[in-house]
Amino acid sequence: MVFGEKMYKLRKEKGLSQEALAEQIGTTRQAISKWENNQGFPETEKLMLIANIFNVSVDYLLKENEALKDEPNESYYVSREKAESWILHERNTVNKLGLGTAILICAGIPFLIFKEQYAIRIISVISFILIGIIIIFRLCITDSDYEFRKLKQQPLLFDRNYIDELSIRYNGLRKKYLNMMIPLPIIFILGASMIVVSKYYELSLNDDIIPVFLFLIAFSIYMFLYGSVMKEAYELLIRNDEYISKWSTRLRMKFDAWLNFSKKER
């Protein structure tokens, strides 16, 4: 990390606002903002004050990428590249998962269409099932989720300008992701209504309708998965405090801490 990133990270960990830090070292909030955005360095006297406030060395502040021995593990700094890689990873993952799931559901379409062509019927169904399973299986064995586990386990720190930029981008995409989740419940409600009506009035559903419904279900499931996964991927970064406060996240973090402690004891 460079000076500005280190200063931002240390200030956040100590729970200081830019105004509060500026008051302690006798400068302005604008100066703090410039330093954190790597638009200059403080004077030697103020640099020493900053080092004393955060209980670190001046060398640590100035030397790029130097690690702090006793640096707390409570927060995890996420660079722009890491955040963008996470979003891309989730997009690729849900594309493969959604496609594999949709193909498995669509296996019922040739089964219903080729009723009199037994060989084509069996070959088509088996092909759909095999393709869907292969896509999902390959996703499971090639997924590199391990490199993003810290994003799900620890409070995150970002460059202030980047997180503002990411929030603006997500605000433009959030409605799209929510809209992608709407067709699935509509399709299920419509399908259930048709089944109830046909049973009540003793009607038989047209054989051409069911394959169409299977395709719509497969497509809406893909849309639902994509919208929900991408929405959560952005919110993990932007609304990290809310994500960390979830009981499931806290429980996992406690388990990981206990696991690391057990390893050290051994």
N, C-alpha and C positions, 0 to 999 in steps of 0.2 A: 504493500500500500504506500501511497505517497502522503506527503504532509497533510493535505487537506482532508483526505479520507480518514487518516488516523485521528485528527483533531475532532472531526464530526463523530466518529465512533466513540472516542473517549468522553465527549460531552454528553452524548446520548446515554451512555452507560452510567454516568454520574447523575443523570436526570436534570441537567442544567439547560435552560433556554439560552439562546444567543444573547439576549439582553442581560441575563444574570451573569453569564461568563464575561461579557463586556464590562460590566460594572466591577467585577472582581479584579480585572487587569487594567482598568482605567482606559478603556477605548469605547468605540461605538459598535452597535449591532451590525452596521454595514461593513465595518472592518472584519468582524468575525465571519460574516457571510463570504466576503472576498477570499479570506484565507482558506475557508472550507471548500471553496470552489477552485482552489489552486490559482488564484489571481494575484498572488504575492505572498510575502512572508512577513511576520511581525518583527519588530526590532529585537535586538538581543535581550534587552531588559524584559520586554514583554514575553519573549520566548521562554526565559527562565521562570517567569511567573506561571506561565501555562504548564511547564514541566512540573512545578511544585504543586499546583492545583490538582493535577491528575496523577501525581506521584510516579512520574516516569522520567527517564533521562532525556536530555536535549538531543543526544545522539539518536535515541529511538525516534524522536519526532522528525529529525532531519534526514536520516538515512533511509532511502527508499527500500521497502520490502523487509526491513529489519524486524524480526519477531521480538515480542516482549515476553520474557520468561514467565512472569506471573500474570500474564494477561488473562482476564476472566473469560470463561467459556460460555457465559450466559447469552451472549449475542453473537450472531454470525453475519459477517459482512458479505453482501451479495453484490458483485460487480454487474455492470450492464450486460456484459457477455454471458455471465452465468444465468441471469434472469431470462435473457432472450433464448438461451439454450434450453432452459426449463420449459418455456412456453412452446418452443418447437418440438421438444420431446413429447409433451402432452398431446400436441396436435397430431404427431405421427402415430402415437400409441392409440388414440381414440379412433383415428381413421382406420387402422388395421383391425381393431377390436370391433368397431361398428360394421365394417365390411364383412368380416368373418361371421358375425352374428346374423347379419342380413341374409347372407348366402345360405346359412343353415336353415333359416326360416323359409326361404324361397325353395328349399328342397321339396316342399309340399306341392308346389305349383305343377311340375311335370307329372307328379303322381296323380293329380286330379285331371290334367289335360289329356294325357295319353292312356286313356282307359282301355282302349282296344288294341293298343300297340304295346304289348307286355314287355318286350325286350327293350324298346326305347325308354319305356317308363322306368324300369329298374336301373338301366345304365345312367339315365339322367339324374335320378334321385341319388344314387351312390356317388356320382360325380360331384353334385352340389354339396353333399355331406363331407366328402373327402376334401374338397377345396376349402370349405369353411373351417374344418378342423385343422388343416395344414396352416392356414393363415393365422389362426389363434395360437396354435402350438409354436410356430416360429416366433410370434410376438413374445410368448412366455420365455423362450430360451435365449432370445437375443436382447431382451429389454435391459437397459443399463440404468435402471432406476436408482441403484446404489449411490451414484454420484450426486443425486439430488436429495438424499435422505435428510441431510442436515436442514434443508429448507423446511421440512415438515416437522422437525423436532425442536428447533430453537427459535427464539425471537430473532428477527432479521433487521439488519441495518443496510441502508441504501444511500447512494448519492442523492441529495435532496432534489436536484434538478431532474434526475432521471425518474424518481418516483412520481414527481409531478407530471412529467411527460407520459409515464405509463398510466397514470390515473385518467388523464385526458383521453388517451387511446381506448381505455376500457370503457369509459362512459359512452363512447361512440359505438362500442361493440356489444354492450350489455343487453340492449333491447333486442338485438339480432339473436343472441344466444337464448334469451327468454322465449322469443318467438319460435325458435327451433324446437323448444320443449313442448309446445302447445299441441301439435298434431297427434301425438301418441295417445293422450287421454281421450281426445275427440274420436279417434278411430276405434278405440276400445268401447267407448260409450255407444257409438253408432252400431258397431258389430253386435254388442249385447242387446241393443234395442231391436235389431232385426231378428235375432234369434228368439227373443221373447214374443215378438209379434207373430212370427211364423208358427211358433208353438201354440199360441193362443188361438189363432185363426186356422190352425191345421193346414198351413201352407208349406210347400217345399221350396227351399231356396234354389234359385237358378244355379246350375253347375258352373256357369261362367262368372258368377259373382264371387264365389269363394276364392278362386285364384287371384282375382283382382284385389280382394281384401287381404290376402296373404302378402302380396307385393306391397300394398299400402302399409301394412303392419311392419314389414321388414324395413321399409324406407323411413317410417316415422320413428322406429327404434334407433336407427342409425342417427337420425336428426337429434333425437332426445339425448343419446349418449354424447354426441359431439357438443351440443349446447351446454349440457350440465358439466362435462369435464373441463371444457375451456373456460367456463364461468368460474369454476372453482380454482383453476390454475391461476387466473388473474387475481382472484380474491385472496389466494394464499399469499401473494406478494403485497398487494395493496392494502388489504385488511388483515395484516398479519396478527395484530393484537387480538382481534376477534377469533381468529383461527387458533391461536395459542391458548386462548381462554376456554376452549371447548374441553369438556371433561375427558374425552377420548384422547385428545392430544396431550393433556397433562398426565394422564395415566401412562401413555407410551413413553413420555419423557422421564417419568419416575422409574419405569422399568429399565430404560436404557442406562440411566444413572446407576441403578443397582447392579446391572450387568457389568458396567465398566469398573465399579468398585470391587465386584467379586473377582474380576480378572486381575486387578492390581494386588488383591490379597493373596492370590495364588502365586 
